[in-house]
């Protein structure tokens, strides 16, 4: 079917709001909060308007003044999670500290809600949500104040965000697998290391790396790995402050 180019992009943030003939039984906040709880408890595959209606003791039709389908619901819950992220202080003297704080806050939010890993990049016009707009505005303002050329501030935001999401999506998948297994992260790593060391017998660099992991807290190792990469991204961005050349 040909696309009607006159129609707005399908999104909860672009469609006209329906007129309310009467006060709906459920508020948008109630619907979104319960949807987040459902996702945290059971994952993305469990999410449906019917399932949510059961949890809220309401029929799916009760939602329609706020959300018309599952795609719109996902846009709402993603923006809700973005509301947990620290917005950088645009007046901060230490832009690296402000950028790093926002990056770590984004990582924490995704790991707190691992189902986010399966929907990021496929949530329509989620960037139009109020929380996402607030974060984007703060980050662009922070980079502009730090001395980034106007046309590079948005690139800097995209670069930093891409690093965080790229690293954290893998972490979220790993933690989801651990949750299904019932084992702790330390238990899983301790069980896996002997097989990894055996497989690396003819690879001395890997042998040394695996040996160094013995006795270490795997959560702390993930934190260190993330922070190392974050600092190198910030190192690269620092070279662009105040520069106008290519």
QUIGIFEN-V582736 format. One record per pair of residues at least 24 apart in sequence whose ideal C-beta (glycine too) atoms are under 10 Angstrom apart, sorted by the first residue. I is the first residue (numbers start at 1). J is the second residue. D is the distance in Angstrom with one decimal. If there is no record, write none. Layout:
# QUIGIFEN-V582736
i=[I,I]
j=[J,J]
d=[D,D]
This chain:
# QUIGIFEN-V582736
i=[8,9,9,9,10,10,10,10,10,10,10,11,11,11,11,11,11,11,11,11,11,12,12,12,12,12,12,12,12,12,12,12,12,12,12,12,12,13,13,13,13,13,13,13,13,13,13,13,13,13,14,14,14,15,15,17,17,18,18,18,18,19,20,21,22,23,24,24,24,24,24,24,25,25,25,25,25,25,25,26,26,26,26,26,26,26,26,26,27,27,28,28,28,28,28,28,29,29,29,30,30,30,31,31,31,31,31,31,31,31,31,32,32,32,32,32,32,32,32,32,33,33,34,34,35,35,35,35,35,35,35,35,36,36,36,36,36,36,36,38,38,39,39,39,39,39,39,39,39,39,39,40,40,40,40,40,40,41,42,43,43,43,43,43,43,44,44,44,44,44,44,44,44,44,45,45,46,47,47,47,47,47,48,49,71,71,71,71,72,72,74,74,74,74,74,74,74,75,75,75,75,75,75,75,75,75,76,76,76,77,77,77,77,77,77,78,78,78,78,78,78,78,78,78,78,78,78,79,79,79,79,79,79,79,79,79,79,80,80,80,81,81,81,81,81,81,81,81,81,81,81,82,82,82,82,82,82,82,82,82,82,82,82,82,83,83,83,83,83,83,83,84,84,84,84,84,84,85,85,85,85,85,85,85,86,86,87,87,87,87,87,87,87,87,87,88,88,88,88,88,88,88,88,89,89,89,89,90,90,90,90,90,90,90,90,90,90,91,91,91,92,92,92,93,93,94,95,95,95,95,95,95,95,95,95,95,95,95,96,96,96,96,96,96,96,96,97,98,98,98,98,98,98,99,99,99,99,99,99,99,99,99,99,99,99,100,100,100,100,100,100,102,102,102,102,102,102,102,102,103,103,103,103,103,103,103,103,103,103,103,103,103,104,104,104,104,104,105,105,106,106,106,106,106,106,107,107,107,107,107,107,107,107,107,107,107,107,108,109,109,110,110,110,110,110,110,110,110,111,111,111,111,111,111,112,113,114,114,114,114,114,114,114,114,114,114,114,115,115,116,116,116,116,117,117,117,117,117,117,117,117,117,117,118,118,118,118,120,120,120,120,120,121,121,135,136,143,143,143,146,146,146,146,146,147,147,147,147,147,148,148,148,148,148,149,149,149,149,149,149,151,152,152,152,152,152,153,155,155,156,156,156,156,156,156,159,159,159,159,159,160,160,160,160,162,163,163,163,163,163,163,163,164,164,164,164,166,167,167,167,167,167,168,168,170,171,171,171,174,174,175,175,178,184,184,185,185,185,185,185,186,186,186,186,186,187,188,189,189,189,189,189,189,189,190,190,190,192]
j=[125,124,125,128,68,69,71,72,75,124,125,71,72,75,123,124,125,126,127,128,129,66,67,68,69,71,72,73,74,75,76,79,124,125,126,128,129,72,75,76,79,124,125,126,127,128,129,130,132,133,124,125,128,68,72,65,66,64,65,66,68,65,65,65,65,65,58,62,63,64,65,66,56,57,58,59,62,63,65,52,53,56,57,58,62,63,65,66,65,66,63,65,66,67,76,80,66,76,80,56,58,66,56,58,62,63,66,67,73,76,77,66,67,73,76,77,79,80,81,83,77,80,58,77,63,67,70,73,74,76,77,80,76,77,78,80,81,113,115,77,115,73,74,77,81,113,114,115,116,118,119,77,81,112,113,114,115,115,115,114,115,118,176,179,180,70,74,77,114,115,116,117,118,119,115,118,115,73,74,77,115,119,73,73,119,122,123,124,123,124,115,118,119,122,123,124,126,119,123,124,125,126,127,128,129,132,123,126,129,113,115,116,119,123,126,113,115,116,119,120,123,124,126,127,129,131,132,123,126,127,128,129,130,131,132,133,134,113,129,131,106,109,110,112,113,115,116,119,120,131,132,106,109,116,126,127,129,130,131,132,133,134,135,136,109,129,130,131,132,134,135,108,109,110,112,113,131,109,110,131,132,134,135,138,135,138,131,134,135,136,137,138,139,141,142,135,138,139,140,141,142,143,145,138,141,142,145,137,138,139,140,141,142,143,144,145,146,141,142,145,142,145,146,145,146,146,142,143,144,145,146,147,148,156,234,237,238,241,146,230,231,234,235,237,238,241,234,138,139,142,143,145,146,139,142,143,146,156,157,160,230,233,234,237,238,160,227,230,231,233,234,135,138,139,142,157,160,161,164,139,160,161,163,164,167,168,226,227,229,230,233,234,164,223,226,227,230,135,164,135,160,161,164,165,168,163,164,165,167,168,171,172,222,223,226,227,230,168,164,168,164,165,167,168,169,171,172,175,168,171,172,174,175,222,172,172,168,169,171,172,173,174,175,176,177,178,179,172,176,165,168,169,172,165,168,169,170,171,172,173,174,175,176,169,172,173,176,161,165,168,169,172,165,169,161,161,237,240,241,237,238,240,241,242,238,240,241,242,243,237,240,241,242,243,240,241,242,243,244,245,244,237,240,241,243,244,240,237,240,233,234,236,237,240,241,233,234,236,237,240,230,233,234,237,233,226,229,230,232,233,234,236,226,229,230,233,229,222,225,226,229,230,222,226,222,222,225,226,218,222,219,222,218,218,219,217,218,219,221,222,215,216,217,218,219,218,218,213,214,216,217,218,219,221,214,215,218,218]
d=[9.0,7.1,5.4,9.0,9.6,8.9,7.2,8.3,9.9,6.4,8.1,8.2,7.2,6.2,8.9,4.6,3.7,7.8,9.7,6.6,9.2,8.4,6.2,8.0,9.1,8.1,3.8,8.0,9.1,4.8,6.0,8.8,8.0,8.2,9.0,8.9,8.3,8.9,6.8,9.2,8.3,8.3,5.4,7.8,8.7,3.9,5.9,8.6,9.3,9.3,8.7,5.9,6.9,7.6,8.0,8.3,9.2,7.6,5.5,8.9,8.9,8.9,6.0,9.0,9.4,9.6,9.6,6.7,8.6,8.8,4.8,7.1,9.1,9.7,6.3,9.6,5.5,9.9,9.7,9.9,9.3,6.3,9.8,5.8,5.3,6.9,8.8,7.4,9.9,7.8,9.1,8.7,4.4,7.6,7.2,10.0,9.5,9.9,9.0,7.0,9.3,9.3,7.1,8.9,8.6,6.0,5.9,6.7,7.7,7.7,9.4,8.6,8.7,8.0,5.0,5.9,8.5,5.1,10.0,9.9,9.3,7.7,9.9,9.9,9.8,9.0,9.9,5.9,8.6,7.3,5.0,8.2,9.3,5.4,9.8,5.8,7.2,7.1,9.3,9.2,9.6,9.9,9.1,6.4,9.3,6.7,9.2,4.7,8.6,9.9,9.2,10.0,10.0,8.1,6.0,8.5,7.3,9.9,8.9,8.1,5.4,8.2,7.4,9.2,9.5,10.0,8.2,9.8,9.4,4.5,9.0,9.1,5.1,6.5,9.0,8.9,9.2,7.1,7.4,8.2,8.2,9.6,8.9,6.9,9.9,9.3,7.8,6.2,9.9,8.1,9.6,9.9,5.6,8.6,5.6,8.1,8.2,9.2,5.4,5.7,7.2,5.0,9.8,8.6,6.6,9.7,9.7,9.1,7.7,8.5,8.7,8.8,8.4,9.2,9.8,9.2,9.8,6.9,6.2,7.5,5.1,9.5,5.0,9.9,7.2,9.0,8.0,8.9,6.2,9.3,8.8,3.1,6.8,4.9,5.8,9.1,9.9,9.2,8.6,7.2,9.6,5.4,7.7,8.0,5.3,9.4,6.0,9.9,10.0,8.2,9.9,8.3,7.3,9.5,8.2,9.7,6.7,9.0,4.0,5.0,9.3,8.2,6.1,9.6,8.9,8.9,8.2,4.1,9.1,8.3,9.0,7.9,4.6,9.8,7.3,8.5,8.5,5.3,9.4,7.5,9.1,9.1,5.7,9.7,8.6,9.1,9.1,6.0,5.6,9.6,8.3,4.1,8.0,9.6,9.1,8.3,5.0,5.8,9.8,8.0,4.4,9.0,9.7,7.8,9.3,7.2,9.3,8.6,6.0,8.8,8.7,3.7,5.0,9.1,7.9,5.4,9.4,8.8,8.8,6.8,6.8,7.9,8.8,9.5,9.8,9.4,5.8,7.2,9.9,7.0,3.7,8.3,8.9,10.0,8.9,9.1,8.7,7.8,8.4,9.7,8.4,5.1,9.0,8.5,6.9,9.9,9.6,8.8,8.9,5.4,9.6,9.3,8.6,7.5,6.5,7.7,8.2,8.4,9.2,6.2,8.7,9.0,6.3,7.7,9.9,9.1,8.2,6.0,7.8,9.5,6.6,7.3,7.6,6.4,7.9,9.6,7.9,9.2,8.8,9.7,5.9,8.1,7.5,5.0,9.6,9.6,8.7,9.4,9.9,5.6,8.3,8.5,8.4,9.1,8.0,8.0,7.6,9.2,9.4,8.2,9.0,7.2,4.9,7.7,7.4,9.9,5.5,8.9,7.3,4.8,7.8,9.5,9.8,9.3,6.4,9.8,8.7,9.0,10.0,9.0,8.0,7.4,9.6,4.6,7.4,7.9,5.7,10.0,6.4,6.1,6.0,9.9,6.5,9.3,9.6,8.4,9.4,9.4,8.5,4.0,7.6,9.1,5.5,4.8,9.7,9.9,7.8,8.1,8.0,9.2,8.5,8.3,6.7,8.6,7.3,4.3,8.1,8.3,3.7,5.8,9.7,9.2,7.5,8.5,8.3,8.4,8.8,10.0,5.9,9.1,6.8,9.5,7.9,8.9,9.2,9.1,8.0,9.0,8.6,8.7,8.7,9.3,5.4,8.5,9.8,8.5,4.0,3.9,8.3,7.9,5.9,6.0,7.9,8.5,7.5,9.1,8.1,6.9,5.7,9.5,9.7,9.1,5.9,9.5,8.4,9.4,9.7,9.3,8.7,9.6,9.8,9.7,5.4,7.1,9.5,6.6,9.9,7.9,6.7,9.9,8.3,6.2,7.8,7.2,9.1,9.1,6.3,6.8,9.0,4.9,9.5,10.0,8.3,9.3,7.7,8.9,9.1,9.0,7.9,5.6,6.3,8.4,9.9,7.7,9.8,6.2,9.3,7.8,9.6,8.4,9.7,9.4,9.9,9.1,9.6,8.5,4.8,5.9,9.6,8.5,9.9,9.2,6.9,5.9,8.0,9.7,8.0,7.1,9.3,8.6,9.4,4.7,9.9,8.7,8.4,9.3,9.0,10.0]
